[in-house]
Amino acid sequence: MVVVLDLMKLFVLELMKVQDEIVTLRQVLSAKLKREHELKTLLGVGFVDDLKQDWNETVHDIKSTAAYQKTAETLQAASDKITPAFQTVNTSLKSRLGSLRSK
């Protein structure tokens, strides 16, 4: 029973330490975000520029996922199979329209 209590005390102490570290990290992050805002203001980087950058990063992150790449490959394969069929239909329609015009 004593061992369990000692373990519980250790866990409580570790939890308190982790919570203190979280508070410190939040304070540091807040200071960094404030400084980032100050620097962007000095450089004239505005809200729209931030949105563009965030959008580009998001698109890049999505395109680098395995799911996106697999979907893109599947769509490309389907396109490669369908394109010749459309070209055949297009050629056939042009031929028939041409023959109708010549009558």
Sequence and secondary structure as in RCSB ss.txt:
>XXXX:A:sequence
MVVVLDLMKLFVLELMKVQDEIVTLRQVLSAKLKREHELKTLLGVGFVDDLKQDWNETVHDIKSTAAYQKTAETL
QAASDKITPAFQTVNTSLKSRLGSLRSK
>XXXX:A:secstr
 HHHHHHHHHHHHHHHHHHHHHHHHHHHHHHHHHHHHHHHHHHT  HHHHHHHHHHHHHHHHHTSHHHHHHHHHH
HHHHHHHHHHHHHHHHHHHHHHHHHHH 
